[in-house]
Amino acid sequence: MVWMAPHKLKPDSSVLVNASTSLPALALALQKIYKQQVLPNNSVSVTYLDSGCTSKQSIGILTDYLTHHHADVIIGPPCTEAMVPVAELASYKNIPVFSWLANDENFDNKDKATTLIRVIHPLSQLGGNVGLFLSEMNWHRLVMIATSASESIAYANSLESTIDSWSILGFNLVNRYEVAPIVDVKTLDEKFQAIKYEARIIILVISDDELRKYMIRADKLGMSDGDYQFIYVKITMPSTNDIQRLESTGLWENGDLDDDDARRGFENLLYVILGDIRDVGQSWMVEAKSAARSLFGNDISMPDPAEPDPYSIFLHDCVMLYGLTLNSTGGNVTAVNGTIIRNAAISVSFHGLSGQVLISKFADRLPYTTIYDLNRTGMFSLVAYQYYTKNNDSTKPIKTERHVADADDIRWGNGLTSSTVIPSDTPVCGFYNEFCPLKSR
């Protein structure tokens, strides 16, 4: 197994992933494969290669390695730029390559990466999930605010592409505003004042750190009475701290004079996560760090283990998926290649650290979306989730669950709930009174 990850963090990225923060999850998966005898007739040797986050570094170090050694499988690298040439070289040599973070739309077309299997949800699927939820709520007229940060742009592009492609169904993205990652209040107020004449459903593709500011301003500008609905799309996988804030009053409560305004604003916000964090917890991290010490503690060629990052759950599931897939083919690593593993992975499913792992016919993870809303206690609770299921290797259409035992009703800013009413995306008389012309005298 060749494991590729950057030794150092990528500069200026909100995705804090490197080899040290990833190693514990890798070790935990290997330990499970040993203990559960997933591959009873095999021992797994791991070679770590510092891929960096550039194509030059990743293709250079992998080429050097393959010149003198054999690889049965490649795991990573996580950065998209580094993954592109690695996936193409692996395809050329018919080596299976598993991705735990490179979910960019560059890999949607697998013509040049025929042996690539993505265990993180592809970013392009976000738009379809969110679009389906909006359609079920009968919300078609939309406005988006996205920052100029690279991660924000990628998520916003995915959403906009889907909305535009669904225009035949009545969807209309009236405007997409781009703002600085840290926006000043004057600019934000100007955007909100303009939006009052454009749409009532506002998609926010911004950072968590800015969200409270947006909702305070929304309340101060009279947008928290239930007429407007904000859809916040989280652009990173939730960390342990993020989950704790979501399950407490931490997103809106700061112990200052703006707390009441912030809470009223958040009453009008739905919090959308691409992924399922409900069962992640923290206990696995202790076990993972112990596994890293046990398996690699004396290996000077491996990075020192550090506190696991939020994305490492997908690395764990990459390694588990490879083990289970190889097992499904008979467990003889000399009898398989990248094409065989890629095709076999489509039929494998299991419950991993990142939730239920189902692989599509395109060798991509089928997405799972969770949606949260502020409840009466001032904390966020699950109100909807979207998921795929399989039956006899056939993928069933995505399904949205609301009003079920483990999902609360959505509570609007005016105190009413989704069990009785869903706010309209357009005022009765329109945004310029165009549907209620004055009667001639």
Secondary structure, 3 states (H helix, E strand, C coil): CEEEECCCCCCCCCCCCCHHHHHHHHHHHHHHHHHCCCCCCCCCCCEEEECCCCHHHHHHHHHHHHHHCCCCCEECCCCHHHHHHHHHHHHHHCCCEEECCCCCHHHCCHHHCCCEEECCCCCHHHHHHHHHHHHHCCCCEEEEEEECCHHHHHHHHHHHHHHHHCHHHCCEEEEEEEECCCCCHHHHHHHHHHHCCCCCEEEEECCHHHHHHHHHHHHHCCCCCCCCEEEEECCCCCCHHHHHHHCCCCCCCCCCCCHHHHHHHHCCEEEEEECCCCCCCCHHHHHHHHHHHHHHCCCCCCCCCCCCCCCHHHHHHHHHHHHHHHHHCCCCHHHCCHHHHHHHHCCCEEEECCEEEEECCCCEECCCEEEEEECCCCCEEEEEEEEEEEECCEEEEEEEECCCCCCCCCECCCCCECCCCCCCCCCCCCCCCCCCCCCCC
